[in-house]
Amino acid sequence: MSHVEGMTVSIDGAPAQLAPGAQIRGPTNMIVLPVALPPGSLVKYTLDSLGQVKQVWILTPQEAAQPDPKP
């Protein structure tokens, strides 16, 4: 994920809109402003009912190396 401009981010090269009140959390659980999002950050995220990005968690290298749990 990378910040594009305003409330727009890029996820895997595709633009996505941040929802009003969206939160981006860094590896230490501190809030990160969209403009301070490190380019190419590995993240997990959730979408709201309109398909906008609602919550984002920037992953540590250890978290990124873990496989996703199977539903």
C-alpha positions as a Python dict, from the first residue, in 0.01 Angstrom:
ca = {
    (1, 'M'): (0, 0, 0),
    (2, 'S'): (115, 350, -82),
    (3, 'H'): (-39, 694, -43),
    (4, 'V'): (-141, 855, -373),
    (5, 'E'): (-306, 1184, -272),
    (6, 'G'): (-567, 1310, -28),
    (7, 'M'): (-775, 1012, 83),
    (8, 'T'): (-659, 787, -203),
    (9, 'V'): (-414, 501, -156),
    (10, 'S'): (-278, 242, -395),
    (11, 'I'): (-323, -126, -311),
    (12, 'D'): (-127, -360, -539),
    (13, 'G'): (-119, -81, -799),
    (14, 'A'): (-496, -17, -793),
    (15, 'P'): (-637, 304, -645),
    (16, 'A'): (-859, 271, -337),
    (17, 'Q'): (-1048, 533, -140),
    (18, 'L'): (-1003, 564, 237),
    (19, 'A'): (-1336, 573, 423),
    (20, 'P'): (-1421, 875, 637),
    (21, 'G'): (-1257, 812, 976),
    (22, 'A'): (-1027, 542, 837),
    (23, 'Q'): (-741, 445, 1067),
    (24, 'I'): (-395, 334, 965),
    (25, 'R'): (-198, 167, 1246),
    (26, 'G'): (178, 122, 1239),
    (27, 'P'): (374, -178, 1369),
    (28, 'T'): (370, -25, 1720),
    (29, 'N'): (-10, 31, 1702),
    (30, 'M'): (34, 409, 1669),
    (31, 'I'): (-189, 593, 1422),
    (32, 'V'): (-14, 680, 1095),
    (33, 'L'): (-143, 961, 874),
    (34, 'P'): (-203, 862, 511),
    (35, 'V'): (69, 1101, 388),
    (36, 'A'): (318, 936, 629),
    (37, 'L'): (244, 583, 500),
    (38, 'P'): (579, 437, 391),
    (39, 'P'): (564, 357, 16),
    (40, 'G'): (516, -11, -56),
    (41, 'S'): (405, -94, 300),
    (42, 'L'): (288, -450, 354),
    (43, 'V'): (-52, -428, 518),
    (44, 'K'): (-371, -604, 620),
    (45, 'Y'): (-689, -403, 574),
    (46, 'T'): (-1067, -418, 600),
    (47, 'L'): (-1327, -255, 378),
    (48, 'D'): (-1655, -94, 476),
    (49, 'S'): (-1993, -166, 315),
    (50, 'L'): (-1915, 79, 33),
    (51, 'G'): (-1586, -92, -51),
    (52, 'Q'): (-1373, 186, 99),
    (53, 'V'): (-1067, 106, 311),
    (54, 'K'): (-1177, 131, 676),
    (55, 'Q'): (-887, -6, 882),
    (56, 'V'): (-523, -67, 792),
    (57, 'W'): (-248, -240, 987),
    (58, 'I'): (112, -202, 868),
    (59, 'L'): (281, -538, 915),
    (60, 'T'): (622, -605, 1065),
    (61, 'P'): (851, -826, 852),
    (62, 'Q'): (775, -1117, 1088),
    (63, 'E'): (398, -1068, 1051),
    (64, 'A'): (428, -1038, 673),
    (65, 'A'): (618, -1371, 660),
    (66, 'Q'): (337, -1558, 839),
    (67, 'P'): (80, -1736, 619),
    (68, 'D'): (-279, -1614, 633),
    (69, 'P'): (-504, -1827, 856),
    (70, 'K'): (-745, -2043, 660),
    (71, 'P'): (-1114, -1957, 715),
}
